[in-house]
Amino acid sequence: MSRVAAIDATASRSLVERAMEMVRDHIRTHDLKVGDSLPGEGSFAAQMGVSRPVMREAFGALAALRLVDVGNGRRPRVGAIDGSAMAASLGHAINTAQVSLADVWDVRRTLELRTAELAALNRSDDQARAISAAAHRLAVDRDEGAHTAADTEFHQVIAAASGNPLFYQIICSFEEMMARAVPRAWQERALPEERAESLTLHHEVADAIAAREPARARAAMERHFANSVGERLRDAR
């Protein structure tokens, strides 16, 4: 790339970044909420004195971050919180060795102890039933995909039951890693008693949450993680 072309590209990025910031400022200053409509590309472009392609690129970047929702034939809207951007960033960090799997599981363990504790305090009856149902499916599902889905749902419903939507989004961002880790962990538990212990620990967590016993829920989740990933964390460091 020539020096002139590089300068042009930098200037273009700067305009797009400014345009993105303008949209975020508009959302904040107008106290907009999820689903509220935003002015179109033309309106923002006129306010900034930039071309519509610049605003189109800015909206595209904001949509990729899930900050706005764009669709053909309608005005852009304020986006809802979405853990997929976080998941993509986390996957990139692992794939490029910026963080290790041990780092991720250590963070996840810390978060899940707290979500179990909060779920015992805040869960609804439907959520308690869903957590118990997921633990039950872990015991009866023999298909690897169904077993992994049940384990993933178990942890995600607990996070949702915590009452903190940020916990839920962060736990959901681990879904891709769980899709790889759960089958591997299950295969490594070759003995029936090892598998039975894992299933029992899931039920202990579910039972403590259903009984609204936060200390017991936290302790049960601690035992679950020690059983599931404790050795792997030590081996990975």
Secondary structure in CASP SS format (residue, H / E / C, confidence):
PFRMAT SS
TARGET T0000
AUTHOR 0000-0000-0000
METHOD secondary structure of the structure
MODEL  1
M C 1.00
S C 1.00
R H 1.00
V H 1.00
A H 1.00
A H 1.00
I H 1.00
D H 1.00
A H 1.00
T H 1.00
A H 1.00
S H 1.00
R H 1.00
S H 1.00
L H 1.00
V H 1.00
E H 1.00
R H 1.00
A H 1.00
M H 1.00
E H 1.00
M H 1.00
V H 1.00
R H 1.00
D H 1.00
H H 1.00
I H 1.00
R H 1.00
T H 1.00
H C 1.00
D C 1.00
L C 1.00
K C 1.00
V C 1.00
G C 1.00
D C 1.00
S E 1.00
L C 1.00
P C 1.00
G C 1.00
E H 1.00
G H 1.00
S H 1.00
F H 1.00
A H 1.00
A H 1.00
Q H 1.00
M H 1.00
G C 1.00
V C 1.00
S C 1.00
R H 1.00
P H 1.00
V H 1.00
M H 1.00
R H 1.00
E H 1.00
A H 1.00
F H 1.00
G H 1.00
A H 1.00
L H 1.00
A H 1.00
A H 1.00
L C 1.00
R C 1.00
L C 1.00
V E 1.00
D E 1.00
V E 1.00
G E 1.00
N C 1.00
G C 1.00
R E 1.00
R E 1.00
P E 1.00
R E 1.00
V E 1.00
G C 1.00
A C 1.00
I C 1.00
D C 1.00
G C 1.00
S H 1.00
A H 1.00
M H 1.00
A H 1.00
A H 1.00
S H 1.00
L H 1.00
G H 1.00
H H 1.00
A H 1.00
I H 1.00
N H 1.00
T C 1.00
A C 1.00
Q C 1.00
V C 1.00
S C 1.00
L H 1.00
A H 1.00
D H 1.00
V H 1.00
W H 1.00
D H 1.00
V H 1.00
R H 1.00
R H 1.00
T H 1.00
L H 1.00
E H 1.00
L H 1.00
R H 1.00
T H 1.00
A H 1.00
E H 1.00
L H 1.00
A H 1.00
A H 1.00
L H 1.00
N H 1.00
R C 1.00
S C 1.00
D H 1.00
D H 1.00
Q H 1.00
A H 1.00
R H 1.00
A H 1.00
I H 1.00
S H 1.00
A H 1.00
A H 1.00
A H 1.00
H H 1.00
R H 1.00
L H 1.00
A H 1.00
V H 1.00
D C 1.00
R C 1.00
D C 1.00
E H 1.00
G H 1.00
A H 1.00
H H 1.00
T H 1.00
A H 1.00
A H 1.00
D H 1.00
T H 1.00
E H 1.00
F H 1.00
H H 1.00
Q H 1.00
V H 1.00
I H 1.00
A H 1.00
A H 1.00
A H 1.00
S C 1.00
G C 1.00
N C 1.00
P H 1.00
L H 1.00
F H 1.00
Y H 1.00
Q H 1.00
I H 1.00
I H 1.00
C H 1.00
S C 1.00
F C 1.00
E H 1.00
E H 1.00
M H 1.00
M H 1.00
A H 1.00
R H 1.00
A H 1.00
V H 1.00
P H 1.00
R H 1.00
A H 1.00
W H 1.00
Q H 1.00
E H 1.00
R C 1.00
A C 1.00
L C 1.00
P H 1.00
E H 1.00
E H 1.00
R H 1.00
A H 1.00
E H 1.00
S H 1.00
L H 1.00
T H 1.00
L H 1.00
H H 1.00
H H 1.00
E H 1.00
V H 1.00
A H 1.00
D H 1.00
A H 1.00
I H 1.00
A H 1.00
A C 1.00
R C 1.00
E C 1.00
P H 1.00
A H 1.00
R H 1.00
A H 1.00
R H 1.00
A H 1.00
A H 1.00
M H 1.00
E H 1.00
R H 1.00
H H 1.00
F H 1.00
A H 1.00
N H 1.00
S H 1.00
V C 1.00
G H 1.00
E H 1.00
R H 1.00
L H 1.00
R H 1.00
D H 1.00
A H 1.00
R C 1.00
END
